[in-house]
Amino acid sequence: MSKSVGRPLGEYDVKRKEIATATWAVIAQNGIKGASMRAIAREAGYTTGTLVHYFSNKDELLEYAVSQGFEQLEARIESAMKQDNALESLRDIALSTLPLDASARGLISAWQSFLAASENPPGMAAKIRKILGATHKQATKLVRRGQELNEIRDDFTAEDLADQVNAMNDGLARLASYEPKRLSAKRLVKIVDAQLELLKKEQQVSPSVYTEAKKAR
């Protein structure tokens, strides 16, 4: 018998997504260790027994929550990819992964907890690697497109520049979670813009500069 029998079509999935949202909120506040089924149920406004109707255990719930988070990230990346300018797309993606408001701050704090947790359930590490791999692949695609359009410097490979962008995003998100006053939303945007400026084609140093520098040694 289907678990959704007796419920309006689609309500079962809606409830699971509501619970996943509550999971992210609890993890942001208390970390993964503090994200018990009871705490998540309280955040979602349900009983623990109701949660078990939708998820058999905490591990299943955590994996589903990560999958939901990835779907949101994919949607933001897909929207950013529609920009005509590759650098603008990279900027949109970078800003979407930073704590620029209270909602994003909670999600990013929870995501950092997932990355740092040693007690992640079986299969979680593989899921996280898949997410990180997908974001790198999309960033690489954007950089390569910018290089082909002569917008982005090509003295580094697209893969290397994508790694630099992703490292910047991850590092800023991590630092901002510890120093929210110093790294305000305004300052984060300023840092991202300054770093992406260095990716522009006009910032590329001519090979002759390297040659002259070598001769001067």
N, C-alpha and C positions, 0 to 999 in steps of 0.2 A: 504494500500500500504506500502511496506517495506521502511524504511528510507534509505536503501542502494541501492534502485533502481537507475540505471544509473551510479553506481560507481563500480569499479572493486571489485570482491568478496574479502571480508575481509578488504577492505579499511575503512569501517565504524568503525570496532573495533580498527584498527591501529590508526585512528584519535582520538578515545576516550582515548587510552593509551597515545598518545602524549599530550593530554590536561591534563591528570592525572599527567604526569611527570612535566608539567609546573605548575600545582597546587602545587605540593610538593615544587618546587623551590620558588614560591611566598610566601608560608607559612613559609619557612625557612628564608626568608628575612624580611617579614613583619608581621608574625603571622597570625592567622586565621581571626582576625578582618580586617586585611589589604588585605586579599585575596578576593577581589571583582571580579566579573565576568569580569569587564573591565581590571583589572590588570592581571588576568590569561590569557585573550585573547591576551593582549599585549605580555606577556611572550611567548605564544604559536605561535605568529605571525598571529593570526586570528582577525576577528572582533567579537564584542560581539554577533552580530546576528548569526555568524557561530557557536559559542559556544552553543547557545540555540537550534540549530539544533541537537546537540549531547546530551545535558543535559538540561532538562526543567528549572532547577533552581540551585542555589549554593548548597543547601543541597544535591541534588541528585549527584552533581559533587563531593562533599567532601566524601560522602559515597563510591562512586566508587573509588576515589583516595585511600582511606584507604584499600579497598578490593584489589586493585592492589599492594599496599605496602605489604599486608599480603601474597599475592601469591609469591612475591619475597622472603619474609622471609621463607615461607614454602619450596621453592626451595633450599635455602641455608641450612636449617635444614635437608632436605632429603639427600642432598649431604654429609653433616657432619655425618649423621647416618651410612653412608657406611664405615666409618673408622673401622678398626678392634679393636682399643683401645678406650674404652669409654671416657677416659680422653682427648684423642686427639679430639674426636668428640665434647666434651663440650668446648674445647679450640676453635675449629673452629667456633662454634656457638657464643661464647662470643666475639671473634674478629670481627665477621661479624656484630655485633650490636654496635660496637664502632666507633667513628669518626677517623679512621686511615688515611683517605685521604679526599680531598675536596668534592668528590661526596658523600661519606658516611656522612660527616659532615653536608651537607645540608639536607639529608634525615632524619638523627637523630634529627637535630634541629626542623624540621617540625613535626616529631613524638612526640617530647617532647611538642610541642605546642598543639597537639591534646589531649595529656594526661592531660594537665593543663587547657585546655579551659572549661569554664563554659557555653559557648554559642554554644557548639556542637549541631548539628541538632538532631531531634528526631530519636532514633534508633542507634545513633552513640555510645552511652555508651555501649549498648548491644553488638555492633560489636567489640568494643575495649576489652570488657571483654572476648569475644570469642577468640580473638587473644592472649590475655595474658594467658588464660586458656590452649590454645593449646600449647604455648611455654613451660608452666610449665609441661604439660603432657609429652611432648617429653623429657624435661630435666630429669624428674623423671624416665622415661623409660631408659634413658642412664645411670643414676646413678645406678639403680637397676641392669642393665646388668653388670656394672663394679663391683658391690658388688658380684654378682653371680660368676664372673670370678676372684674374689679375688684381683681386681685391686684397688677398692675403699673401704675405711673404712666403716664398718657396725655398728659402735657404735652410729650412728644416722640413722633415717629412710631415705629412698630414697627421700621421699617428702620434708623432712626438708633440706636435702642437696641441692635439686633442688631449693628450695626457696632461700637458701644462694647464689647459683650461679646466679640466676635471679636478686636478690637484688644487687649483686656486679655489674652485667652488667648495670642495670638501674642506679645505683648510679654513676658509672664511666662515663656513657654517659652524665648524667645530669651535673656532675662537669666539664667534659671536654668541654662542650658547653659554660661554663662560664670562664674557665681557660685554654684555648687552648695552651698557651705558657708553662705553668707549666706541664700540662698533655699532653705532646707530644705523638705522635704515639708510639715512642720507649718506653716511660715510661708506657703507657697503656698496652703494650704487657708484659712488665716486671711485672706489678702488677697482671695481669691475671695469668701469669705463677706461680707467688709466691702463689697466693690464691689457685690455682688448685693443687699445690704441697701439700697443707694441706689436700687435699681429698684423698691422696694416702693411701693405706692400711698400709704401714709401719709407717705412722704418727699416727696411732691409738694407744692410750694408753692402755696398758694391764689392765684388771680389777683389777689385784693384786696391781697395783700402787694406785688405788683409795682406796683399802682396807688398805694398809699401811699408806696412808696419813690420813685416818680417825682414825686409831689407834694412830697416833702421836699427834692428837689434845688433 
